[in-house]
Amino acid sequence: HREGFALTDAGTDLVGALDEANYCIWCHEQGKDSCSKGLKEKPPSEGFRKTVFGVPLAGCPLEEKISEFHMVKARGEPLAALGIIAVDNPMMAGTGHRICNDCMKSCIYQKQDPVDIPQAETRTLKDVLDLPWGFEIYSLLTRWNPFDLRRPYPKAPSGRRVLIVGLGPAGFTLAHHLMNDGHAVVGIDGLKIEPLDAAISGVDPLGRRMPFRPVRDSAELGEPLDRRVMAGFGGVAEYGITVRWDKNFLKIIRLLLERRRQFAMFGGVRFGGTLTIDEAFADGFDHIALCAGAGRPTVLDIPNGFARGVRAASDFLMALQLTGAAKRESIANLQIRLPVVVIGGGLTAIDTATESLAYYGVQVEKFLVRSEALGEEPAWNAEERAIATEFLAHARALRAAKPEERLALLKSWGGATIAYRRRLIDSPSYTLNHEEVEKALEEGITFAEGLTPSRIEVDQYGHAGAVVFATAEGKEVELPARSVLIAAGTQPNTVLAREEGVSLTLDGKYFLACDENGAPVRPERHTAKPKQPEVLLHRYADERFMSFFGDLHPSYFGNVVKAMGSAKQGYPVISRVLAKRQPASREGDAQFLARLNRDLRAVVHEVRRLTPTIVEVVLRAPIAARRFQPG
């Protein structure tokens, strides 16, 4: 049984990584490195082979030089291995173990266990980070890399500025590549981004540049995940990925960008609200890249679908991660009751089930500790008293139980069940990353097959009490459920196309793409490696463009590494269209970024106590103030 929210999987050690590197047959020497380039059909057929589940074996979306880094890793040359990875995957801290497995599925070993490439990759990064000045070595190799023959060091400043909307995997990867192509980059995100220590980031809380000190020991950048403060940077990697992955890697990625003088980022900015397309172009940006992901949840149209106790799985994960509810000292109000039923079959459903079960034990223990501290019962109504009695009884039972007995207790109270309309082996989580399904089952999650939700039953208080499902045979099955978490997929964030005054066109649930002449095009669907990366979506009146990446794009949606692959494949398109026109502004980069810092960064201007019980906080946020409309 998992305890709390510490890191659940630290990954392999050096011996394990060398095991994998030597198990690889280094097939790049024969041009057979399918892990990187995909497992091709035999001629005259074209395209990639597919798994028995119909998933194309396209290999690594970044086409990382996997076989090559394995070869030098096996020779005992960790810096060379890291440098080779960094040619195609400079943001490797955001990939690897428990994040991706596209490469493993396409391994040349199709009739035996594949090479565990993600383990070897992550261990290679850790081996360098563990060296004195290891972070600085990694940082240097993302900018100055002798293995990168096409762009061994950043190009000279171009005078062009790009606005990136969304600082998740697609956004931060795109920012890196555009800066190495000589452009200045500003990133904005809807989440509040907490400042880092200015001594290591080079940026103070007010956004001003200052000298930073080199990091000798990379361990100082880490903190235990169960006590880590959510910093807001990283998009879905911050709020969507669970503690199976070490989120301290996000701080490393952030420092790779934030220390660079041609980069600035601002949190708490809603594009289309706080800042519009017209205002961004008027401010002097030469290009706008949308990397806002797929956060709009699919709502099930069933009776009582909005009853208390029912919520979107993505909303639950965000609330759990961003409010710090899992921390024992947090007062965040996030309530889960057992039994939990998660509806859906994707990786979000898997994460939601494991995290809800882990959170329940933390939640009731917090409730018991506070009840003991208060020493008296508040003025609860009948429903609240029943829930409190349940929480206190469960907390005392968990406290008295041995660690190995706690999972059995949670399951006896209903545990967490994933209900999916088809078979387990048909579910997206299994076909795309069966290792995560295996890990979830190890944590005590139950998977119920062939169940389509038809309605939610409520108790006398209007709270969810059970979910009724229909089977393929037309029978009804009822699962008790005090918490119902809907993980029926998410849709691209295309609300911008419906904003007042925005002329973006939709193509189904995605934005309509265009070519470099502004003519509409239809990108290839559901492929990590389209023949042509069609990432442009709108040409402005003066021939400036917008573009879109990651889960917003019909070619690249689906996972973190595909999003990062979209940035790697698409940034040359942006550089090409930028080169066709003069920069929109002659203002220097430092002055341009300083002006945006004054306008976009919200700061506390003054705190005034008006009465003993009323405090007025005055904020300075110029762009938000200009956009404000009373009522």
C-alpha positions as CSV (number, residue, x, y, z in Angstrom):
1,H,0.0,0.0,0.0
2,R,1.3,3.4,-1.0
3,E,1.7,5.9,1.9
4,G,0.9,9.5,1.0
5,F,2.3,11.6,-1.8
6,A,6.1,11.0,-1.7
7,L,7.8,9.9,-4.9
8,T,6.5,6.4,-5.6
9,D,9.0,5.3,-8.2
10,A,12.6,6.5,-8.0
11,G,13.6,4.6,-11.2
12,T,16.7,2.4,-11.8
13,D,20.2,2.8,-10.6
14,L,23.4,3.0,-12.8
15,V,23.7,-0.8,-12.9
16,G,20.1,-1.0,-14.2
17,A,20.7,1.6,-16.8
18,L,23.9,-0.1,-18.0
19,D,21.9,-3.3,-18.2
20,E,19.5,-1.7,-20.6
21,A,22.2,0.0,-22.6
22,N,24.0,-3.3,-23.1
23,Y,20.8,-5.2,-23.8
24,C,20.3,-2.8,-26.8
25,I,21.9,-4.1,-30.0
26,W,22.8,-0.6,-31.2
27,C,21.0,-1.1,-34.4
28,H,21.6,2.5,-35.7
29,E,24.7,1.1,-37.2
30,Q,22.5,-1.0,-39.6
31,G,19.9,1.8,-40.0
32,K,17.4,-0.3,-38.0
33,D,16.9,1.9,-35.0
34,S,13.1,1.6,-35.0
35,C,12.9,2.9,-31.4
36,S,13.8,6.3,-32.8
37,K,12.5,6.3,-36.4
38,G,9.6,3.9,-36.1
39,L,9.1,0.3,-37.1
40,K,8.4,0.6,-40.9
41,E,6.3,-1.7,-43.0
42,K,8.2,-3.9,-45.4
43,P,8.3,-2.4,-49.0
44,P,6.4,-1.8,-51.1
45,S,4.0,-0.9,-48.2
46,E,4.5,2.5,-46.6
47,G,3.9,3.8,-43.2
48,F,4.5,2.2,-39.8
49,R,3.5,-1.2,-38.5
50,K,0.8,-1.3,-35.9
51,T,0.3,-3.2,-32.7
52,V,-2.4,-5.7,-32.3
53,F,-4.5,-2.9,-30.8
54,G,-4.0,-0.7,-34.0
55,V,-1.5,1.7,-32.5
56,P,1.2,2.8,-35.0
57,L,4.7,1.9,-34.0
58,A,6.1,5.3,-35.0
59,G,9.0,5.4,-32.4
60,C,10.1,8.4,-30.4
61,P,8.2,11.5,-31.5
62,L,11.4,13.5,-31.0
63,E,13.5,11.0,-33.0
64,E,16.0,11.0,-30.2
65,K,19.3,9.2,-31.0
66,I,18.6,6.3,-28.7
67,S,20.8,3.6,-30.0
68,E,23.7,6.0,-30.2
69,F,23.4,7.2,-26.6
70,H,23.1,3.6,-25.5
71,M,26.4,2.7,-27.2
72,V,28.4,5.5,-25.5
73,K,26.6,5.0,-22.2
74,A,27.7,1.4,-22.3
75,R,31.3,2.6,-22.8
76,G,31.1,4.6,-19.6
77,E,30.9,8.0,-21.2
78,P,27.9,9.7,-19.5
79,L,28.6,13.3,-20.8
80,A,28.7,12.1,-24.4
81,A,25.5,10.1,-23.8
82,L,23.8,13.2,-22.4
83,G,25.1,15.4,-25.3
84,I,23.7,12.9,-27.9
85,I,20.3,12.9,-26.2
86,A,20.3,16.7,-26.0
87,V,20.6,17.1,-29.8
88,D,17.0,16.1,-30.3
89,N,15.6,16.2,-26.8
90,P,17.2,19.1,-24.9
91,M,14.2,19.2,-22.5
92,M,14.9,15.5,-21.5
93,A,14.1,16.3,-17.9
94,G,10.5,16.3,-19.0
95,T,10.6,12.9,-20.6
96,G,11.9,9.4,-19.8
97,H,10.8,7.1,-16.9
98,R,7.1,7.0,-16.2
99,I,6.4,9.6,-18.8
100,C,6.7,8.0,-22.2
101,N,7.1,4.6,-23.9
102,D,6.6,5.2,-27.6
103,C,10.2,4.2,-28.1
104,M,9.9,0.9,-26.2
105,K,6.9,-0.2,-28.2
106,S,8.8,0.3,-31.4
107,C,12.0,-1.5,-30.2
108,I,13.5,-4.0,-32.6
109,Y,12.7,-6.6,-30.0
110,Q,9.1,-7.3,-30.9
111,K,9.0,-11.0,-29.6
112,Q,10.7,-10.5,-26.3
113,D,11.0,-7.8,-23.7
114,P,12.0,-4.4,-25.2
115,V,14.9,-2.3,-24.0
116,D,13.6,-0.1,-21.1
117,I,14.8,3.1,-22.9
118,P,13.0,5.6,-20.6
119,Q,14.8,4.1,-17.6
120,A,18.2,4.4,-19.4
121,E,17.5,8.0,-20.5
122,T,16.4,9.3,-17.1
123,R,19.3,7.6,-15.4
124,T,21.7,9.1,-17.9
125,L,20.4,12.6,-16.9
126,K,20.6,11.8,-13.2
127,D,24.2,10.5,-13.6
128,V,25.3,13.9,-14.9
129,L,23.2,15.9,-12.4
130,D,24.9,14.0,-9.6
131,L,28.3,15.3,-10.7
132,P,29.7,18.5,-9.3
133,W,28.2,21.3,-11.4
134,G,26.0,18.7,-13.1
135,F,23.1,21.0,-13.6
136,E,25.4,23.6,-15.2
137,I,26.8,20.9,-17.5
138,Y,23.3,19.9,-18.6
139,S,22.3,23.5,-19.1
140,L,25.4,24.2,-21.3
141,L,24.7,21.1,-23.5
142,T,21.2,22.5,-24.3
143,R,22.7,25.6,-25.7
144,W,26.3,24.7,-26.8
145,N,26.4,21.1,-28.0
146,P,29.2,19.9,-30.3
147,F,27.1,16.9,-31.4
148,D,24.5,19.2,-32.9
149,L,26.0,19.8,-36.3
150,R,23.1,22.0,-37.6
151,R,22.9,24.3,-34.6
152,P,25.8,23.8,-32.2
153,Y,25.2,27.1,-30.4
154,P,22.3,29.7,-30.4
155,K,22.0,31.9,-33.5
156,A,22.5,35.7,-33.3
157,P,19.5,37.8,-32.1
158,S,17.0,38.1,-34.9
159,G,15.1,41.0,-33.5
160,R,11.8,39.0,-33.6
161,R,9.6,38.3,-30.5
162,V,7.3,35.4,-30.1
163,L,4.5,35.1,-27.5
164,I,3.9,31.5,-26.3
165,V,0.5,30.9,-24.7
166,G,0.7,28.0,-22.2
167,L,3.9,26.8,-20.5
168,G,3.3,23.1,-20.5
169,P,5.5,20.5,-22.4
170,A,4.8,22.0,-25.8
171,G,5.3,25.6,-24.6
172,F,8.5,25.2,-22.7
173,T,10.1,23.0,-25.5
174,L,9.1,25.6,-28.2
175,A,10.5,28.4,-26.1
176,H,13.9,26.7,-25.9
177,H,14.1,26.0,-29.7
178,L,13.0,29.5,-30.6
179,M,15.5,31.1,-28.3
180,N,18.3,29.0,-29.8
181,D,17.1,30.2,-33.2
182,G,17.8,33.8,-32.0
183,H,14.3,35.0,-31.1
184,A,13.1,36.6,-27.9
185,V,10.3,34.7,-26.2
186,V,7.6,35.7,-23.7
187,G,5.6,32.9,-22.1
188,I,2.2,33.4,-20.4
189,D,0.1,30.9,-18.5
190,G,-3.2,31.0,-16.7
191,L,-1.8,29.5,-13.6
192,K,0.0,31.7,-11.0
193,I,3.7,31.0,-11.3
194,E,5.5,31.2,-8.0
195,P,8.9,32.9,-8.0
196,L,12.1,30.9,-7.4
197,D,15.0,32.0,-5.4
198,A,16.5,34.9,-7.4
199,A,20.0,33.7,-6.5
200,I,19.6,30.7,-8.7
201,S,17.0,31.9,-11.2
202,G,18.4,35.3,-12.0
203,V,15.0,36.9,-11.7
204,D,13.6,38.5,-8.5
205,P,9.9,38.4,-7.5
206,L,9.2,41.6,-9.3
207,G,10.6,40.2,-12.6
208,R,13.9,42.2,-12.6
209,R,17.1,40.6,-13.9
210,M,19.9,40.1,-11.4
211,P,23.1,38.0,-11.3
212,F,22.7,34.3,-10.4
213,R,25.1,31.9,-8.9
214,P,26.1,28.6,-10.5
215,V,24.7,25.5,-8.9
216,R,27.4,23.1,-7.7
217,D,25.2,20.4,-6.1
218,S,22.0,19.7,-8.1
219,A,20.4,18.2,-4.9
220,E,19.8,21.7,-3.7
221,L,17.2,22.1,-6.5
222,G,15.1,19.2,-5.2
223,E,12.6,18.8,-2.3
224,P,10.4,15.9,-1.1
225,L,7.3,15.7,-3.3
226,D,5.0,15.4,-0.3
227,R,6.2,18.8,0.9
228,R,6.9,20.5,-2.4
229,V,5.1,23.8,-3.1
230,M,3.4,23.7,-6.5
231,A,5.2,26.4,-8.5
232,G,2.7,26.7,-11.4
233,F,5.2,26.1,-14.2
234,G,4.8,23.1,-16.5
235,G,1.1,23.0,-17.3
236,V,-0.1,19.4,-17.3
237,A,3.3,18.2,-16.1
238,E,2.7,20.2,-12.9
239,Y,-1.0,19.6,-12.2
240,G,-1.8,16.5,-14.2
241,I,1.1,14.0,-13.7
242,T,1.2,12.3,-10.3
243,V,4.0,11.5,-7.9
244,R,5.0,8.5,-10.0
245,W,7.3,11.1,-11.6
246,D,9.8,13.4,-9.9
247,K,8.4,16.9,-10.4
248,N,11.7,18.4,-9.2
249,F,12.6,18.0,-12.9
250,L,10.2,20.9,-13.6
251,K,12.4,23.3,-11.7
252,I,15.4,22.2,-13.8
253,I,13.5,22.8,-17.0
254,R,12.3,26.1,-15.8
255,L,15.8,27.3,-14.9
256,L,17.1,26.3,-18.4
257,L,14.7,28.9,-19.7
258,E,14.4,31.5,-17.0
259,R,18.1,32.3,-16.7
260,R,18.2,33.3,-20.3
261,R,18.0,37.1,-20.9
262,Q,15.8,36.8,-24.0
263,F,13.1,35.0,-22.0
264,A,10.3,36.3,-19.7
265,M,7.2,34.5,-18.3
266,F,4.1,35.7,-16.6
267,G,1.5,33.7,-14.7
268,G,-2.1,34.5,-14.0
269,V,-2.6,35.8,-17.6
270,R,-5.7,34.7,-19.5
271,F,-5.1,35.0,-23.2
272,G,-8.2,36.4,-24.9
273,G,-9.2,38.1,-21.6
274,T,-6.3,39.8,-19.9
275,L,-4.4,40.0,-23.1
276,T,-6.0,39.7,-26.6
277,I,-4.6,38.8,-30.0
278,D,-4.8,42.4,-31.2
279,E,-3.2,43.8,-28.1
280,A,-0.3,41.2,-28.4
281,F,0.4,42.2,-32.0
282,A,0.1,45.9,-31.2
283,D,2.6,45.4,-28.3
284,G,5.2,44.4,-30.9
285,F,5.1,40.6,-31.0
286,D,5.9,39.1,-34.4
287,H,4.2,35.7,-33.8
288,I,1.8,34.1,-31.4
289,A,2.1,30.4,-30.6
290,L,-0.8,28.6,-28.8
291,C,0.2,25.8,-26.5
292,A,-2.8,25.8,-24.3
293,G,-3.5,22.1,-24.2
294,A,-6.8,20.1,-24.0
295,G,-8.3,21.1,-20.6
296,R,-11.9,21.2,-21.5
297,P,-13.5,18.1,-20.0
298,T,-16.1,15.9,-21.6
299,V,-19.4,16.1,-19.7
300,L,-21.6,13.0,-19.5
301,D,-25.2,13.8,-20.2
302,I,-26.8,11.4,-17.7
303,P,-29.4,12.0,-14.9
304,N,-27.8,13.5,-11.8
305,G,-24.6,14.1,-13.6
306,F,-24.0,17.3,-11.6
307,A,-25.0,15.9,-8.2
308,R,-22.8,16.6,-5.2
309,G,-19.9,14.1,-5.1
310,V,-19.6,14.1,-8.9
311,R,-16.7,16.1,-10.5
312,A,-14.5,16.0,-13.5
313,A,-11.3,13.9,-13.0
314,S,-9.1,16.6,-14.4
315,D,-10.7,19.1,-12.0
316,F,-10.0,16.7,-9.1
317,L,-6.3,16.2,-10.1
318,M,-5.8,20.0,-10.5
319,A,-7.4,20.7,-7.1
320,L,-5.3,18.0,-5.5
321,Q,-2.1,19.2,-7.0
322,L,-2.6,23.0,-6.9
323,T,-4.3,23.5,-3.6
324,G,-1.8,21.3,-1.7
325,A,-4.7,19.4,-0.2
326,A,-2.5,16.3,0.1
327,K,-0.2,18.1,2.5
328,R,-1.0,17.4,6.2
329,E,-0.7,21.1,7.1
330,S,-3.0,22.3,4.3
331,I,-6.5,23.6,5.0
332,A,-7.6,23.1,1.4
333,N,-11.2,21.8,1.3
334,L,-11.1,18.8,-1.1
335,Q,-13.5,16.1,0.1
336,I,-13.4,12.5,-1.2
337,R,-15.6,9.7,0.2
338,L,-15.4,6.0,-0.4
339,P,-16.3,4.1,-2.5
340,V,-14.8,6.0,-5.5
341,V,-15.9,5.2,-9.0
342,V,-13.8,6.7,-11.9
343,I,-15.6,6.6,-15.3
344,G,-13.2,6.3,-18.2
345,G,-10.4,4.2,-19.5
346,G,-7.5,6.6,-20.3
347,L,-4.4,7.5,-18.3
348,T,-6.3,10.3,-16.6
349,A,-8.6,7.7,-15.2
350,I,-5.7,5.6,-14.0
351,D,-4.1,8.6,-12.2
352,T,-7.4,9.7,-10.7
353,A,-8.1,6.3,-9.2
354,T,-4.6,5.9,-7.7
355,E,-4.5,9.5,-6.3
356,S,-8.1,9.4,-4.9
357,L,-7.3,6.2,-3.0
358,A,-4.0,7.6,-1.7
359,Y,-5.6,10.9,-0.8
360,Y,-8.5,9.4,1.2
361,G,-6.1,8.1,3.9
362,V,-4.4,11.5,4.2
363,Q,-7.7,13.3,4.3
364,V,-9.3,11.3,7.1
365,E,-6.1,11.4,9.2
366,K,-6.1,15.2,8.9
367,F,-9.7,15.2,9.9
368,L,-9.0,13.1,13.0
369,V,-6.0,15.2,14.1
370,R,-8.0,18.4,13.9
371,S,-11.0,16.9,15.6
372,E,-8.7,15.8,18.5
373,A,-7.2,19.3,18.6
374,L,-10.6,21.0,18.8
375,G,-11.9,18.7,21.4
376,E,-15.5,19.5,20.7
377,E,-18.0,18.8,18.0
378,P,-19.0,21.8,15.8
379,A,-22.6,22.6,15.0
380,W,-23.0,19.9,12.3
381,N,-26.3,19.1,10.5
382,A,-27.4,15.5,10.2
383,E,-25.5,14.9,6.9
384,E,-22.3,16.5,8.1
385,R,-22.4,14.5,11.3
386,A,-22.8,11.2,9.4
387,I,-19.8,12.0,7.1
388,A,-17.7,13.1,10.1
389,T,-18.5,9.9,12.0
390,E,-17.5,7.9,9.0
391,F,-14.2,9.8,8.5
392,L,-13.3,9.5,12.2
393,A,-14.0,5.8,12.3
394,H,-11.9,5.2,9.2
395,A,-9.0,7.3,10.4
396,R,-8.9,5.5,13.8
397,A,-8.9,2.1,12.0
398,L,-6.1,3.2,9.6
399,R,-4.1,4.6,12.5
400,A,-4.4,1.3,14.4
401,A,-3.6,-0.9,11.4
402,K,-0.2,-2.1,10.3
403,P,1.0,-0.6,7.0
404,E,0.4,-3.9,5.1
405,E,-3.2,-4.0,6.4
406,R,-4.2,-0.5,5.3
407,L,-5.0,-1.3,1.6
408,A,-7.3,-4.1,2.7
409,L,-9.2,-1.6,4.9
410,L,-9.6,0.9,2.1
411,K,-10.9,-1.8,-0.2
412,S,-13.3,-3.1,2.5
413,W,-14.8,0.5,2.5
414,G,-15.3,0.4,-1.2
415,G,-11.8,1.4,-2.5
416,A,-11.5,2.9,-6.0
417,T,-12.9,1.3,-9.1
418,I,-12.4,2.3,-12.8
419,A,-15.5,1.6,-14.8
420,Y,-14.9,1.4,-18.6
421,R,-17.4,0.7,-21.4
422,R,-15.2,-1.8,-23.2
423,R,-12.6,-4.4,-22.1
424,L,-9.4,-3.5,-20.2
425,I,-7.3,-4.5,-23.2
426,D,-9.3,-2.1,-25.3
427,S,-8.8,0.9,-23.0
428,P,-6.5,3.8,-24.1
429,S,-4.5,3.4,-20.9
430,Y,-3.7,-0.2,-21.8
431,T,-3.1,0.2,-25.5
432,L,-0.9,3.3,-25.0
433,N,0.9,2.5,-21.8
434,H,0.1,-0.8,-20.2
435,E,2.8,-0.3,-17.6
436,E,0.7,2.3,-15.9
437,V,-2.3,0.0,-15.7
438,E,0.0,-2.7,-14.1
439,K,1.2,-0.2,-11.5
440,A,-2.4,0.9,-10.7
441,L,-3.5,-2.7,-10.1
442,E,-0.5,-3.1,-7.8
443,E,-1.8,-0.1,-5.8
444,G,-5.1,-1.8,-5.3
445,I,-7.3,-0.3,-8.0
446,T,-10.1,-2.4,-9.4
447,F,-11.0,-2.3,-13.1
448,A,-14.6,-3.0,-14.1
449,E,-15.1,-3.9,-17.8
450,G,-18.0,-3.5,-20.2
451,L,-19.9,-0.8,-18.2
452,T,-21.6,2.2,-19.8
453,P,-23.0,4.8,-17.3
454,S,-26.7,5.4,-17.5
455,R,-27.5,7.4,-14.4
456,I,-26.3,8.4,-10.9
457,E,-28.4,7.6,-7.9
458,V,-28.4,10.1,-5.1
459,D,-29.2,9.8,-1.3
460,Q,-31.7,11.7,0.7
461,Y,-29.4,14.7,0.8
462,G,-28.9,14.8,-3.0
463,H,-25.3,13.4,-2.8
464,A,-24.1,10.7,-5.1
465,G,-24.7,7.2,-3.7
466,A,-24.3,4.8,-6.6
467,V,-23.7,4.7,-10.4
468,V,-26.0,2.6,-12.5
469,F,-24.4,1.1,-15.6
470,A,-25.7,-0.8,-18.7
471,T,-23.8,-3.8,-19.9
472,A,-23.5,-4.9,-23.5
473,E,-26.2,-7.6,-22.8
474,G,-28.6,-4.8,-21.8
475,K,-28.5,-5.6,-18.0
476,E,-28.1,-3.0,-15.3
477,V,-25.2,-3.1,-12.9
478,E,-25.1,-0.8,-9.8
479,L,-21.8,0.2,-8.2
480,P,-21.9,2.0,-4.8
481,A,-20.2,5.4,-5.2
482,R,-19.9,8.3,-2.8
483,S,-17.4,10.0,-5.2
484,V,-17.9,9.8,-9.0
485,L,-15.0,11.2,-11.0
486,I,-15.6,11.6,-14.7
487,A,-12.5,10.9,-16.9
488,A,-14.3,10.6,-20.2
489,G,-11.6,12.5,-22.1
490,T,-10.8,16.2,-22.7
491,Q,-11.3,18.5,-25.6
492,P,-8.8,21.1,-27.1
493,N,-9.0,24.6,-25.5
494,T,-10.5,26.3,-28.6
495,V,-12.6,28.8,-26.6
496,L,-10.5,31.5,-28.2
497,A,-12.3,31.0,-31.5
498,R,-15.6,32.0,-29.8
499,E,-14.2,35.1,-28.1
500,E,-15.6,38.4,-29.3
501,G,-13.6,39.9,-32.1
502,V,-11.5,36.9,-32.8
503,S,-11.5,35.6,-36.3
504,L,-10.0,32.1,-35.8
505,T,-11.8,29.3,-37.6
506,L,-12.5,25.8,-36.3
507,D,-12.1,22.5,-38.1
508,G,-14.2,20.1,-36.0
509,K,-12.9,20.3,-32.5
510,Y,-9.6,21.7,-33.6
511,F,-8.4,25.0,-35.0
512,L,-8.3,25.2,-38.8
513,A,-4.7,25.2,-39.9
514,C,-3.2,27.2,-42.8
515,D,-0.1,27.0,-44.9
516,E,2.6,29.7,-45.2
517,N,0.5,31.6,-47.7
518,G,-2.5,31.7,-45.4
519,A,-4.5,29.1,-47.4
520,P,-6.5,26.5,-45.3
521,V,-5.0,23.1,-45.0
522,R,-6.0,19.9,-43.1
523,P,-3.1,18.4,-41.1
524,E,-2.7,14.6,-40.8
525,R,-4.8,13.3,-37.9
526,H,-3.4,11.3,-35.0
527,T,0.2,10.9,-36.0
528,A,3.3,11.9,-34.1
529,K,5.3,12.3,-37.3
530,P,3.3,13.9,-40.1
531,K,5.0,14.2,-43.5
532,Q,4.5,18.0,-43.2
533,P,4.2,19.8,-39.9
534,E,1.2,22.1,-40.5
535,V,1.4,24.2,-37.4
536,L,0.2,27.6,-38.7
537,L,-3.4,28.4,-38.0
538,H,-4.0,32.1,-38.8
539,R,-2.4,34.8,-40.9
540,Y,-2.9,38.3,-39.5
541,A,-3.7,41.2,-41.8
542,D,-0.1,42.4,-41.9
543,E,1.2,38.8,-42.7
544,R,2.1,38.0,-39.1
545,F,1.1,34.4,-38.1
546,M,-0.3,32.4,-35.2
547,S,0.5,28.7,-34.7
548,F,-0.7,25.8,-32.5
549,F,1.0,22.9,-30.9
550,G,0.6,19.9,-28.6
551,D,-2.9,18.8,-27.6
552,L,-4.4,21.7,-29.5
553,H,-3.2,20.1,-32.7
554,P,-4.9,17.2,-34.5
555,S,-1.5,15.6,-35.4
556,Y,0.2,15.7,-32.0
557,F,-2.5,15.3,-29.3
558,G,-2.2,12.5,-26.8
559,N,0.8,12.7,-24.5
560,V,3.6,14.8,-23.2
561,V,6.3,13.6,-25.7
562,K,4.1,14.1,-28.7
563,A,3.5,17.7,-27.5
564,M,7.3,18.2,-27.2
565,G,7.7,16.6,-30.6
566,S,5.3,19.1,-32.1
567,A,7.5,21.9,-30.9
568,K,10.7,20.3,-32.3
569,Q,9.0,19.7,-35.7
570,G,7.2,23.1,-35.8
571,Y,9.7,25.7,-34.7
572,P,11.5,25.8,-38.1
573,V,8.1,26.8,-39.6
574,I,7.9,29.7,-37.2
575,S,11.4,30.8,-38.0
576,R,10.7,30.6,-41.7
577,V,7.7,32.9,-41.6
578,L,9.4,35.3,-39.2
579,A,12.3,35.7,-41.7
580,K,9.9,36.8,-44.4
581,R,9.1,40.1,-42.8
582,Q,10.9,42.8,-40.8
583,P,10.6,42.8,-37.0
584,A,7.4,44.5,-35.8
585,S,9.3,46.7,-33.3
586,R,12.7,48.3,-33.3
587,E,12.7,48.4,-29.5
588,G,15.6,46.5,-27.9
589,D,14.8,43.1,-26.2
590,A,15.7,44.4,-22.7
591,Q,13.4,47.4,-23.1
592,F,10.6,45.3,-24.7
593,L,10.7,42.7,-21.9
594,A,10.9,45.4,-19.1
595,R,7.8,47.1,-20.5
596,L,5.9,43.9,-20.6
597,N,7.0,43.2,-17.0
598,R,5.5,46.5,-15.9
599,D,2.2,45.8,-17.7
600,L,1.7,42.1,-17.2
601,R,3.0,41.3,-13.7
602,A,0.4,41.8,-11.0
603,V,2.0,43.0,-7.7
604,V,0.6,44.2,-4.4
605,H,0.8,48.0,-4.3
606,E,-0.6,48.7,-0.9
607,V,-2.4,47.0,2.0
608,R,-4.8,49.2,4.0
609,R,-6.7,48.3,7.1
610,L,-10.1,50.1,6.8
611,T,-11.7,48.8,9.9
612,P,-10.7,46.1,12.5
613,T,-12.3,43.5,10.3
614,I,-11.8,44.8,6.8
615,V,-8.5,44.9,4.9
616,E,-8.2,46.5,1.5
617,V,-5.5,45.1,-0.8
618,V,-4.6,47.4,-3.8
619,L,-3.0,45.6,-6.7
620,R,-1.0,47.0,-9.6
621,A,-1.9,45.2,-12.8
622,P,-2.1,47.7,-15.7
623,I,-3.3,45.4,-18.5
624,A,-5.9,43.7,-16.3
625,A,-7.1,47.2,-15.2
626,R,-7.4,48.4,-18.7
627,R,-9.4,45.4,-19.7
628,F,-11.7,45.6,-16.6
629,Q,-15.4,46.2,-17.4
630,P,-17.7,46.9,-14.4
631,G,-20.6,44.4,-14.1
